[in-house]
């Protein structure tokens, strides 16, 4: 038996490559999604079975008695294709295989727009979770294969809710079919529209600021009368958390959002938990000020507001409202391996943090930071002491 994994391109039979067309003509057995089987050119074998799951496809092939089979995939076999899962199964049975590429919808859309696509961030939202905000925050346009619950409408809604409503986007519907439609607009506009199930979304790069080392000046933030973690403490806390570019972070008791913003500039996603309405307004303003679009707001009191949040890799607790033990328990219920840093001014908070983290089987570390800043007095400069701050970290071994 010889099996060809064939990419049928983005739509109609006119988009088939000559190599794939020849493979179909020679095939004595076809397996693929019902939609693909129904749109093949005339003169192809009528022996066809509808299947998409790799194990089911292998079972059908082994029972078919065929000599020259084709397994059909939409788009390109190397671009978010089920061919990736089927190929090692066929090789495990020592079945002779070959893979033929197709023209993906990304290539087709780029050609229609007259744009190169080698610099685009390429994402699949077809039946899988997809973070559109993270994708557009990489200083490059992002192109999404859509499907299931995450169509262009849902992806544009993600962008609009993050403050990116004005971001230019383009949707290509039913590409290569007679009803093909390509339209440009904004994320806010398309978040209220309905689109065809066969759609591709291209979102332009979100405006961002140049990356820099942690420890932004306090004066860079909008503050009002809301408490803020100061520059030196903030830089030290970020170092303790050691958040990486793919991490999801929580900032509990976020205040003005100074820690949230700095985490957002380093990581994949940050959830700022805050209950003070004035602080929430400052959080939104500072998110826009620093273009930290991957910073989301969770309005409410912890630990209740934590229930709906994604699993965290790193958590900063800047304010607990007297609920520190319950908050830390909720953190480790969500992820037993989360890295935690608690900021404390009062000795009672220090004691509670240490006691709770120890009871949660964490290895703890206490750092006390006392900062003095120079202040001109006449022709002299005197040091003015700031309140000492404790940073208590917890990590399970």
Secondary structure by P-SEA (a helix, b strand, c coil): cbbbbccccccccccccaaaaaaaaacccccccaaaaaccccccccbbbbbccaaaaaaaaaaccccbbbbbbccccccccaaaaaaaaaaaacccbbbbbcccaaaaaaaaaccccccccccccccccccccccccccbbbbbbccccccaaaaaaaaaaaccccbbbbbbcccccccbbbbbbcccccccccccccbbbbbcccccccccccccccccccccccccccaaaaaaaaaaacccccbbbbbcccccaaaaaaaaacccbbbbbbccaaaaaaaaaaaaaacccccccccccccccccccccccbbbbcccccaaaaaaaaaaaaccbbbbbbbbccaaaaaaaaaaaaaaccbbbbbbbbbbbbbbcccbbbbbbccbbbbbbbbcc
